[in-house]
Amino acid sequence: MRQPGKGLIWAGAAFALSMLALLTWLAHQQALTRSFQDLHDRGQNTLNLAESTIRGQLERFERLPELLADQRAVRSLLLAPRDPDLIMAANTYLRDTAELLGASDLYVMYRDGETLAASNFDQPHSFVGGNFAFRPYFFDAMEHGQGRFYALGTTSDKRGYYFGAAIDVAGQRRGVMVLKVDVDDLETAWASEDLRIIVTDPEDIVFLSNRPDWLFHAFGALTPERLARTQETRRYANATLGEIDFQTRRDRAGFRLLSGHGQDAVASEYLVVKSHMPQADWTVQVLLPTRMARVQAVATVAIGLLAAGLFALTALFIWQRRRQLALRLEMEQAAKDDLERQVTLRTGQLRAANVALEEEVSERRATEAQLRKTQSELVQAGKLAALGQMSAALSHEFNQPLGAARNYAENAQLLLEQDRRDEAQGNIARILGMIDRLTRISRHLRNFARKPNQQLCAVALAEAISEAQELLGWRLRKTGVTLEVDLGEAPVHVVAGPVRLQQVLVNLISNAIDAVEGREDKRLHLRAQALGDRVCVTLRDHGPGVAEGLQARIFDPFFSTKEVGKGLGLGLSISYNIMRDFGGALSVENHPEGGAVFTLDLQAAPVTTAEAAE
């Protein structure tokens, strides 16, 4: 009779172990699927960002070849492709345009595929004279008007994306305008140590990757047909193509996995998230290592098993406790006596704890009172700091007009002594105008401090510059500095406030005068150029420039490179914030030939509203 009982026990134990193994496997699969889903979501976000970066880079240059194809220098060259003067003019134009646009190369191809002019005409690996008729961007543009192609340059050995646009002159298709974009910066933006971002061409060959070991390698075997299609367009020039020894599969949940062969298959396994870009016929893929996801799934199952074991131990403990209940009933009276003693002891402890708690509450209330007092003092200190900064700003902005007014007053006194009343009255009128200007500045600074709902208006840039020149005329004459102004032929109007725009111009010109004072070349160059709906104003001096380490701090409040006593360090900071209020920007850089260049980026305004007041 005992043998059947033991058999049932062993059978039950085996069944329990089998069910435990099955539940463990199911839990592991569910945890792994959840980990892979989190990994897939992360990869999808990275993929969307990478795809947006690529699309933005391509769309930035997409329409430019068509615009450049209509330029006179290009069209004239195709009418006389052997004219050396037209070739040189086109070369120069393409070089300057490429530098302005940030393009890698610009070149013009004749209808037979020969390159007539290029932006790199003066470089060792010039495209001039080369024939690239085998490239799709050429014959697609000649046939359909536009061409797109990614390739490794046969002349420069540099990767790039090519945009081609047909050039039609006098009703005939005479050539193709080509713009090449460097794609190396895209890989730099994808820098990451735990994932791979790759872009493959129609032949599934990697041509962009944040990991260079897979560049110019193909997934799968490089069959003669694939090599022939690639060689037909010479997409990769003379580069050696390789194969990636990985295989693709799908797991039970449908996730696409890429792994190597042999024992390292799991260690080198990646979860693949991919998307096709039909515009360029590219496939963007994000490969994320699955090792940590698998480890996390195993850890989750282990934690679950540990929790189940703890639950079983707890149940066993409760069962044992119940078995001991009968014995504890016999000791009930003794336990009651012991409990009463414990209650008495605990009551004393609680009483002591209540006293301690009341003391702690009192201390916290005192601390809160001290905190409120400290906060009040900090608020007062903040108010005093704001008043001090405003006082310094008013002093800085008022010093220049007051100095000019003093000079005009002294001149007027001399003119009155010489009985030159008309000229003296002119100086007095200027002094009154400056007093009005100080009043406006004070009003604008007060309004700016209260953040009023002030509407910007159209301001004539020429008038603002003229008034700034008048204000600083005495300094220009005294220091011998020459201000050269070039605003173009058409009047320029910008969206700004007249007085605050004058403040910015006065601050910048005054700083430029300080920069060239004591130097041989005392010229200042003020230029304005309308670029679509923006106006770019530049002021260049021939001074020492701004050190590279100081350019990031030059617009900070109270930061100055002048000697002590020659400035508060607020002019550029105030100008920077005024430009931001205008919806523009203020920046600085050093000119290649020496000196600093300050650039004002302002929104252009319609001329019809130029007479509005601030």
C-alpha positions as CSV (number, residue, x, y, z in Angstrom):
1,M,0.0,0.0,0.0
2,R,2.9,2.4,0.5
3,Q,4.4,2.0,-3.0
4,P,1.3,3.5,-4.8
5,G,1.4,6.5,-2.4
6,K,5.1,7.1,-3.2
7,G,4.4,6.9,-6.9
8,L,1.7,9.5,-6.7
9,I,4.0,11.8,-4.8
10,W,6.7,11.4,-7.4
11,A,4.2,11.9,-10.2
12,G,2.8,15.0,-8.5
13,A,6.2,16.4,-8.0
14,A,7.1,15.8,-11.7
15,F,3.9,17.4,-12.8
16,A,4.5,20.4,-10.6
17,L,8.1,20.8,-11.9
18,S,6.8,20.5,-15.5
19,M,4.1,23.2,-14.9
20,L,6.7,25.4,-13.2
21,A,9.1,25.0,-16.2
22,L,6.2,25.8,-18.7
23,L,5.1,28.9,-16.7
24,T,8.7,30.1,-16.5
25,W,9.2,29.7,-20.2
26,L,5.9,31.6,-20.9
27,A,6.9,34.4,-18.5
28,H,10.3,34.7,-20.1
29,Q,8.7,35.0,-23.6
30,Q,6.3,37.7,-22.3
31,A,9.1,39.6,-20.6
32,L,11.3,39.3,-23.6
33,T,8.5,40.6,-25.9
34,R,8.0,43.6,-23.5
35,S,11.7,44.3,-23.5
36,F,11.9,44.1,-27.3
37,Q,8.9,46.4,-27.6
38,D,10.6,49.0,-25.4
39,L,13.8,48.6,-27.5
40,H,11.7,48.9,-30.7
41,D,10.0,52.1,-29.4
42,R,13.4,53.6,-28.6
43,G,14.7,52.6,-32.1
44,Q,11.6,54.1,-33.8
45,N,12.2,57.5,-32.1
46,T,15.9,57.4,-33.2
47,L,14.8,56.4,-36.7
48,N,12.3,59.3,-36.9
49,L,15.0,61.7,-35.8
50,A,17.6,60.3,-38.2
51,E,15.1,60.4,-41.1
52,S,14.1,63.9,-40.3
53,T,17.8,65.0,-40.2
54,I,18.4,63.4,-43.7
55,R,15.2,64.8,-45.2
56,G,15.9,68.3,-43.8
57,Q,19.5,68.2,-45.2
58,L,18.2,67.2,-48.7
59,E,15.2,69.6,-48.7
60,R,17.6,72.5,-47.9
61,F,19.4,72.1,-51.2
62,E,16.6,70.6,-53.3
63,R,15.4,73.7,-55.1
64,L,18.8,75.4,-55.5
65,P,20.0,73.8,-58.8
66,E,16.9,75.1,-60.6
67,L,17.5,78.6,-59.3
68,L,21.2,78.6,-60.2
69,A,20.5,77.2,-63.7
70,D,18.7,80.5,-64.5
71,Q,21.7,82.7,-63.6
72,R,23.2,84.8,-66.4
73,A,26.7,83.5,-65.9
74,V,25.6,79.9,-66.4
75,R,23.3,80.5,-69.3
76,S,25.9,82.6,-71.1
77,L,28.5,79.9,-70.7
78,L,26.3,77.3,-72.4
79,L,25.7,79.6,-75.4
80,A,29.5,79.9,-75.8
81,P,31.1,76.9,-74.0
82,R,34.6,77.5,-75.2
83,D,34.8,81.2,-74.4
84,P,37.6,81.5,-71.7
85,D,36.2,84.7,-70.2
86,L,32.8,83.2,-69.8
87,I,34.3,80.0,-68.3
88,M,36.3,82.0,-65.8
89,A,33.2,84.1,-64.9
90,A,31.2,81.0,-64.3
91,N,34.0,79.3,-62.3
92,T,34.2,82.4,-60.0
93,Y,30.5,82.6,-59.6
94,L,30.1,78.9,-58.8
95,R,33.0,79.1,-56.2
96,D,31.5,82.1,-54.4
97,T,28.0,80.6,-54.5
98,A,29.2,77.2,-53.1
99,E,30.9,79.0,-50.2
100,L,27.7,81.1,-49.5
101,L,25.4,78.1,-49.6
102,G,27.6,75.7,-47.8
103,A,27.5,73.2,-50.6
104,S,30.4,70.8,-51.3
105,D,30.6,71.5,-55.0
106,L,28.8,73.2,-57.8
107,Y,29.5,72.5,-61.5
108,V,28.0,73.0,-65.0
109,M,27.9,70.1,-67.4
110,Y,27.4,70.4,-71.2
111,R,24.8,68.3,-72.9
112,D,27.5,65.7,-73.9
113,G,28.4,65.2,-70.2
114,E,31.6,67.3,-70.1
115,T,32.1,69.6,-67.1
116,L,32.5,73.2,-68.4
117,A,32.9,75.1,-65.0
118,A,33.1,74.1,-61.4
119,S,33.4,75.7,-58.0
120,N,36.7,73.7,-57.4
121,F,38.3,74.8,-60.7
122,D,41.4,76.0,-58.8
123,Q,41.7,72.9,-56.7
124,P,44.0,69.9,-57.4
125,H,41.0,67.6,-58.0
126,S,39.0,69.9,-60.2
127,F,35.9,68.6,-62.0
128,V,36.5,70.9,-65.0
129,G,37.0,68.8,-68.2
130,G,35.7,65.6,-66.6
131,N,32.8,63.7,-68.2
132,F,30.2,62.3,-65.9
133,A,27.5,61.4,-68.4
134,F,27.3,58.0,-66.8
135,R,25.8,59.4,-63.6
136,P,22.0,59.2,-63.3
137,Y,21.8,62.8,-62.0
138,F,23.0,63.9,-65.5
139,F,20.9,61.7,-67.9
140,D,17.8,61.9,-65.6
141,A,18.1,65.7,-65.6
142,M,18.6,65.8,-69.4
143,E,15.6,63.6,-69.9
144,H,13.2,64.7,-67.2
145,G,14.5,68.0,-66.0
146,Q,15.7,66.8,-62.6
147,G,18.1,64.2,-61.4
148,R,19.1,62.8,-58.0
149,F,21.9,60.4,-57.1
150,Y,24.1,59.4,-54.1
151,A,27.6,58.3,-54.9
152,L,31.3,58.3,-54.0
153,G,33.0,61.0,-56.2
154,T,35.2,59.5,-58.9
155,T,37.5,62.5,-58.8
156,S,37.4,63.6,-55.1
157,D,36.7,60.1,-53.5
158,K,34.3,61.9,-51.2
159,R,30.7,60.8,-50.5
160,G,27.9,63.1,-51.5
161,Y,24.4,63.5,-52.7
162,Y,24.0,65.1,-56.1
163,F,21.1,67.3,-57.3
164,G,20.9,67.9,-61.0
165,A,18.7,70.4,-62.9
166,A,18.4,70.9,-66.6
167,I,19.6,74.2,-68.1
168,D,17.3,75.3,-71.0
169,V,18.5,78.2,-73.1
170,A,16.6,79.6,-76.1
171,G,14.2,76.7,-76.0
172,Q,16.9,74.0,-76.1
173,R,18.3,71.8,-73.3
174,R,22.0,72.6,-73.4
175,G,23.3,71.2,-70.1
176,V,22.8,70.3,-66.4
177,M,23.5,72.3,-63.3
178,V,24.8,70.0,-60.5
179,L,25.0,70.6,-56.7
180,K,26.8,68.2,-54.5
181,V,26.1,68.0,-50.8
182,D,28.6,66.5,-48.3
183,V,26.9,63.9,-46.1
184,D,29.7,63.4,-43.6
185,D,28.1,65.7,-41.0
186,L,25.1,63.4,-40.8
187,E,27.2,60.6,-39.5
188,T,28.8,62.9,-36.9
189,A,25.3,63.8,-35.6
190,W,24.5,60.1,-35.2
191,A,27.3,59.4,-32.8
192,S,26.3,56.7,-30.4
193,E,28.1,53.8,-28.7
194,D,25.3,51.4,-28.1
195,L,23.4,51.4,-31.5
196,R,24.1,51.5,-35.2
197,I,22.4,53.9,-37.7
198,I,22.9,52.9,-41.3
199,V,21.5,54.0,-44.7
200,T,21.5,51.6,-47.6
201,D,21.0,52.1,-51.3
202,P,18.6,50.1,-53.6
203,E,21.3,47.3,-53.8
204,D,21.2,47.1,-49.9
205,I,24.8,48.4,-49.7
206,V,25.6,50.6,-46.6
207,F,26.8,54.0,-47.6
208,L,26.0,56.0,-44.4
209,S,26.7,54.7,-40.9
210,N,27.8,56.0,-37.5
211,R,30.1,52.9,-37.3
212,P,32.6,53.0,-40.2
213,D,33.3,49.2,-40.1
214,W,30.2,48.6,-42.2
215,L,30.6,51.3,-44.8
216,F,30.5,50.0,-48.4
217,H,29.4,46.6,-47.2
218,A,26.3,44.8,-48.4
219,F,23.8,42.6,-46.7
220,G,23.8,39.2,-48.4
221,A,26.0,38.0,-51.2
222,L,27.3,40.5,-53.8
223,T,26.0,38.7,-56.9
224,P,27.3,39.6,-60.3
225,E,23.9,41.2,-61.1
226,R,24.2,43.5,-58.0
227,L,27.8,44.4,-58.8
228,A,26.9,45.1,-62.5
229,R,24.1,47.5,-61.5
230,T,26.4,49.3,-59.1
231,Q,29.2,49.5,-61.6
232,E,27.0,50.8,-64.3
233,T,26.7,54.2,-62.5
234,R,30.0,53.9,-60.8
235,R,28.2,54.7,-57.5
236,Y,31.2,53.8,-55.4
237,A,34.0,54.7,-57.8
238,N,37.0,52.6,-56.9
239,A,36.0,51.7,-53.4
240,T,36.2,48.0,-52.4
241,L,32.8,46.5,-51.6
242,G,32.4,43.9,-48.9
243,E,29.8,41.6,-47.4
244,I,28.2,41.7,-43.9
245,D,28.1,38.1,-42.5
246,F,24.8,38.6,-40.8
247,Q,21.4,37.0,-41.3
248,T,17.9,38.4,-40.7
249,R,15.0,36.6,-39.0
250,R,11.9,37.3,-37.1
251,D,11.1,36.1,-33.5
252,R,7.8,34.8,-32.3
253,A,6.5,38.4,-31.6
254,G,7.3,39.5,-35.1
255,F,10.3,41.7,-34.3
256,R,13.0,41.8,-37.0
257,L,16.4,40.6,-35.7
258,L,19.8,40.7,-37.3
259,S,22.5,38.3,-36.0
260,G,25.8,36.8,-36.9
261,H,26.6,33.1,-37.2
262,G,28.0,30.6,-34.7
263,Q,28.5,31.0,-31.0
264,D,28.5,34.9,-31.2
265,A,25.0,35.0,-32.7
266,V,23.3,36.3,-29.5
267,A,26.2,38.5,-28.5
268,S,26.1,40.3,-31.9
269,E,22.3,40.3,-32.3
270,Y,20.5,43.5,-33.2
271,L,16.8,44.5,-33.3
272,V,16.2,46.2,-36.6
273,V,13.9,49.2,-37.1
274,K,13.8,50.4,-40.7
275,S,12.0,52.9,-42.9
276,H,12.1,53.6,-46.7
277,M,12.7,57.1,-48.1
278,P,11.1,57.0,-51.5
279,Q,12.4,60.5,-52.3
280,A,16.0,59.3,-52.5
281,D,15.2,55.6,-52.8
282,W,17.1,54.9,-49.5
283,T,16.4,52.6,-46.6
284,V,17.2,54.0,-43.1
285,Q,17.8,51.4,-40.4
286,V,18.5,51.6,-36.7
287,L,20.2,48.5,-35.2
288,L,19.9,48.2,-31.4
289,P,21.8,45.5,-29.5
290,T,19.4,43.0,-27.8
291,R,21.8,41.7,-25.2
292,M,20.7,44.0,-22.4
293,A,17.0,43.4,-23.4
294,R,17.5,39.6,-23.0
295,V,19.4,40.1,-19.7
296,Q,16.5,42.3,-18.5
297,A,13.9,39.6,-19.5
298,V,15.9,36.9,-17.6
299,A,16.2,39.2,-14.6
300,T,12.4,39.9,-14.7
301,V,11.7,36.1,-14.7
302,A,14.2,35.6,-11.9
303,I,12.6,38.3,-9.8
304,G,9.2,36.7,-10.4
305,L,10.5,33.3,-9.4
306,L,12.0,34.8,-6.3
307,A,8.7,36.5,-5.4
308,A,6.9,33.2,-5.9
309,G,9.4,31.4,-3.7
310,L,8.9,34.1,-1.0
311,F,5.1,33.6,-1.3
312,A,5.5,29.9,-0.9
313,L,7.7,30.3,2.1
314,T,5.2,32.7,3.6
315,A,2.4,30.2,3.1
316,L,4.5,27.5,4.7
317,F,5.2,29.8,7.6
318,I,1.5,30.6,8.1
319,W,0.7,26.9,8.0
320,Q,3.3,26.2,10.7
321,R,2.0,29.0,12.8
322,R,-1.5,27.5,12.7
323,R,-0.1,24.2,13.8
324,Q,1.4,25.9,16.8
325,L,-1.9,27.6,17.7
326,A,-3.0,24.8,19.9
327,L,0.1,25.0,22.0
328,R,-0.2,28.7,22.3
329,L,-3.7,28.4,23.7
330,E,-2.3,26.6,26.7
331,M,0.0,29.5,27.3
332,E,-2.7,32.2,26.9
333,Q,-2.9,33.3,30.5
334,A,0.9,33.8,30.7
335,A,0.8,35.6,27.4
336,K,-1.9,37.9,28.7
337,D,0.1,38.8,31.7
338,D,3.2,39.4,29.6
339,L,1.0,41.5,27.2
340,E,-0.1,43.8,30.0
341,R,3.4,44.4,31.0
342,Q,4.3,45.1,27.4
343,V,1.4,47.5,27.1
344,T,2.5,49.4,30.2
345,L,6.0,49.6,28.9
346,R,4.8,50.7,25.4
347,T,2.5,53.3,26.9
348,G,5.5,54.9,28.6
349,Q,7.5,54.8,25.4
350,L,4.6,56.4,23.5
351,R,4.3,59.2,26.1
352,A,8.1,59.9,25.8
353,A,7.7,59.8,22.0
354,N,4.9,62.3,22.1
355,V,7.0,64.7,24.2
356,A,9.8,64.4,21.7
357,L,7.4,64.9,18.8
358,E,6.1,68.1,20.4
359,E,9.6,69.4,20.8
360,E,10.4,68.6,17.1
361,V,7.2,70.4,16.0
362,S,8.3,73.5,17.9
363,E,11.7,73.4,16.3
364,R,10.2,73.1,12.9
365,R,7.9,76.0,13.4
366,A,10.9,78.1,14.5
367,T,12.7,77.0,11.4
368,E,9.8,77.9,9.1
369,A,9.6,81.4,10.6
370,Q,13.4,81.8,10.0
371,L,12.9,80.5,6.5
372,R,10.2,83.1,5.8
373,K,12.4,85.8,7.1
374,T,15.3,84.7,4.9
375,Q,13.0,84.6,1.9
376,S,11.8,88.1,2.6
377,E,15.4,89.3,2.8
378,L,16.3,87.6,-0.5
379,V,13.4,89.3,-2.2
380,Q,14.6,92.7,-0.9
381,A,18.1,91.9,-2.1
382,G,16.8,90.9,-5.5
383,K,15.0,94.3,-5.7
384,L,18.1,96.2,-4.8
385,A,20.1,94.2,-7.4
386,A,17.6,95.0,-10.0
387,L,17.6,98.7,-9.1
388,G,21.4,98.7,-9.2
389,Q,21.4,97.2,-12.7
390,M,18.8,99.6,-14.0
391,S,20.8,102.5,-12.6
392,A,24.0,101.3,-14.3
393,A,22.1,100.9,-17.6
394,L,20.6,104.4,-17.4
395,S,24.0,105.8,-16.6
396,H,25.6,104.0,-19.6
397,E,22.8,105.0,-22.1
398,F,22.7,108.7,-20.9
399,N,26.5,109.3,-20.9
400,Q,26.9,109.4,-24.7
401,P,24.0,111.9,-25.5
402,L,25.0,114.1,-22.4
403,G,28.6,114.2,-23.7
404,A,27.5,115.2,-27.1
405,A,25.1,117.8,-25.7
406,R,27.9,119.3,-23.6
407,N,30.1,119.7,-26.7
408,Y,27.2,121.3,-28.6
409,A,26.7,123.7,-25.7
410,E,30.4,124.7,-25.5
411,N,30.3,125.2,-29.3
412,A,27.2,127.3,-29.0
413,Q,28.8,129.5,-26.3
414,L,31.8,130.1,-28.6
415,L,29.6,130.9,-31.5
416,L,27.5,133.4,-29.4
417,E,30.8,135.1,-28.4
418,Q,31.6,135.4,-32.1
419,D,28.1,136.7,-32.8
420,R,27.3,133.7,-35.0
421,R,23.8,133.4,-33.7
422,D,22.4,131.2,-36.5
423,E,24.9,128.5,-36.0
424,A,24.6,128.8,-32.2
425,Q,20.8,128.4,-32.5
426,G,21.4,125.2,-34.6
427,N,23.6,123.8,-31.8
428,I,20.9,124.7,-29.3
429,A,18.3,123.0,-31.4
430,R,20.5,119.9,-31.5
431,I,20.8,120.0,-27.7
432,L,17.0,120.2,-27.4
433,G,16.7,117.2,-29.8
434,M,19.1,115.3,-27.6
435,I,17.1,116.2,-24.5
436,D,14.0,114.9,-26.2
437,R,16.0,111.8,-27.1
438,L,17.0,111.3,-23.5
439,T,13.4,111.7,-22.5
440,R,12.4,109.0,-25.0
441,I,15.2,106.7,-23.9
442,S,14.0,107.1,-20.2
443,R,10.4,106.4,-21.2
444,H,11.4,103.4,-23.3
445,L,13.6,102.0,-20.5
446,R,10.8,102.5,-18.0
447,N,8.3,100.9,-20.3
448,F,10.8,98.0,-21.0
449,A,11.1,97.4,-17.2
450,R,7.3,97.1,-17.0
451,K,7.2,94.9,-20.2
452,P,4.5,97.0,-21.9
453,N,2.4,95.8,-24.8
454,Q,4.3,97.9,-27.3
455,Q,3.8,97.3,-31.0
456,L,6.9,97.4,-33.2
457,C,6.7,99.4,-36.4
458,A,8.5,99.9,-39.7
459,V,11.7,102.0,-39.3
460,A,13.7,103.5,-42.1
461,L,17.2,102.1,-41.5
462,A,18.9,105.1,-43.2
463,E,17.2,107.6,-40.8
464,A,18.3,105.5,-37.8
465,I,21.9,105.4,-39.0
466,S,21.9,109.1,-39.8
467,E,20.7,110.0,-36.3
468,A,23.4,107.7,-34.8
469,Q,26.0,109.4,-36.9
470,E,24.8,112.8,-35.8
471,L,25.0,111.7,-32.1
472,L,28.5,110.3,-32.5
473,G,29.8,112.9,-35.0
474,W,31.9,114.6,-32.4
475,R,33.7,111.4,-31.5
476,L,34.3,110.5,-35.1
477,R,35.9,113.9,-35.8
478,K,37.9,113.9,-32.5
479,T,39.4,110.4,-33.1
480,G,39.8,110.7,-36.8
481,V,37.6,107.7,-37.5
482,T,35.9,107.3,-40.8
483,L,32.5,105.6,-41.0
484,E,31.7,104.3,-44.5
485,V,28.0,103.6,-45.0
486,D,26.6,101.5,-47.8
487,L,22.8,100.8,-47.7
488,G,22.3,99.9,-51.3
489,E,20.1,101.8,-53.8
490,A,16.7,100.8,-52.6
491,P,15.5,102.2,-49.2
492,V,15.5,99.6,-46.5
493,H,12.9,99.4,-43.7
494,V,13.0,97.1,-40.7
495,V,10.6,96.0,-38.0
496,A,11.9,97.7,-34.8
497,G,11.6,100.7,-32.4
498,P,13.2,103.9,-33.7
499,V,14.9,104.9,-30.4
500,R,16.0,101.5,-29.4
501,L,17.4,100.8,-32.8
502,Q,19.4,104.0,-32.5
503,Q,20.6,102.7,-29.1
504,V,21.9,99.5,-30.7
505,L,23.7,101.4,-33.5
506,V,25.2,103.9,-31.2
507,N,26.5,101.2,-28.9
508,L,28.0,99.2,-31.7
509,I,29.6,102.3,-33.5
510,S,30.9,103.6,-30.2
511,N,32.6,100.2,-29.4
512,A,34.0,100.1,-32.9
513,I,35.5,103.6,-32.5
514,D,37.1,102.4,-29.3
515,A,38.5,99.3,-31.1
516,V,40.3,101.4,-33.9
517,E,41.4,104.3,-31.7
518,G,45.2,104.5,-31.8
519,R,45.5,102.2,-34.9
520,E,46.7,103.2,-38.4
521,D,43.5,102.0,-40.2
522,K,40.6,103.9,-38.6
523,R,37.9,102.9,-41.1
524,L,34.5,101.5,-40.1
525,H,32.3,99.8,-42.7
526,L,28.5,99.8,-42.2
527,R,26.7,97.7,-44.7
528,A,23.0,96.7,-45.1
529,Q,21.6,94.0,-47.4
530,A,18.0,92.8,-47.8
531,L,17.7,89.0,-48.0
532,G,14.1,88.0,-48.7
533,D,12.1,88.9,-45.6
534,R,15.3,89.6,-43.5
535,V,17.7,92.5,-43.4
536,C,21.3,91.9,-42.6
537,V,23.3,94.9,-41.2
538,T,27.1,94.4,-40.6
539,L,29.5,96.7,-38.9
540,R,33.2,95.9,-39.4
541,D,36.2,97.6,-37.8
542,H,39.9,97.2,-38.3
543,G,40.7,96.7,-34.7
544,P,42.2,93.7,-32.9
545,G,39.0,91.7,-33.1
546,V,37.4,89.6,-30.3
547,A,39.4,86.7,-28.9
548,E,37.9,83.3,-29.6
549,G,37.4,82.5,-25.9
550,L,35.5,85.8,-25.3
551,Q,33.0,85.6,-28.1
552,A,30.6,83.5,-26.1
553,R,30.7,85.9,-23.1
554,I,30.8,89.3,-24.9
555,F,27.0,89.8,-24.6
556,D,26.9,89.0,-20.9
557,P,25.9,91.9,-18.5
558,F,28.9,93.7,-16.9
559,F,31.4,91.9,-19.1
560,S,33.9,94.2,-20.7
561,T,37.3,94.0,-22.4
562,K,38.0,97.7,-21.9
563,E,40.2,99.2,-19.2
564,V,38.7,99.9,-15.7
565,G,36.7,103.1,-15.8
566,K,36.1,103.0,-19.6
567,G,32.8,101.1,-19.6
568,L,30.3,99.3,-17.5
569,G,30.0,96.2,-19.8
570,L,26.3,96.8,-20.4
571,G,26.2,98.2,-24.0
572,L,26.4,94.9,-25.9
573,S,24.1,93.1,-23.4
574,I,21.4,95.8,-23.7
575,S,21.8,95.7,-27.5
576,Y,21.6,91.9,-27.6
577,N,18.3,92.0,-25.6
578,I,16.8,94.8,-27.7
579,M,17.5,92.8,-30.9
580,R,15.7,89.8,-29.3
581,D,12.7,92.1,-28.6
582,F,12.7,93.0,-32.3
583,G,12.5,89.4,-33.3
584,G,16.1,89.5,-34.6
585,A,19.6,88.6,-33.4
586,L,23.0,90.1,-32.7
587,S,26.2,88.1,-33.3
588,V,29.9,88.7,-33.6
589,E,32.8,87.1,-35.5
590,N,36.3,88.0,-36.6
591,H,36.9,89.1,-40.1
592,P,39.5,86.9,-42.0
593,E,41.5,90.1,-42.8
594,G,41.4,91.3,-39.2
595,G,39.0,93.2,-37.0
596,A,35.6,92.3,-35.7
597,V,32.3,92.1,-37.6
598,F,29.0,92.6,-35.6
599,T,25.9,91.4,-37.5
600,L,22.3,92.6,-36.9
601,D,19.6,90.2,-38.3
602,L,16.3,92.1,-38.5
603,Q,12.9,91.4,-40.0
604,A,12.2,93.4,-43.2
605,A,9.2,95.7,-43.1
606,P,7.0,96.9,-46.0
607,V,7.9,100.4,-47.2
608,T,4.2,101.5,-47.0
609,T,4.3,101.4,-43.2
610,A,7.6,103.1,-42.8
611,E,6.2,106.4,-41.5
612,A,4.6,104.8,-38.4
613,A,5.9,105.9,-35.0
614,E,7.2,103.7,-32.2
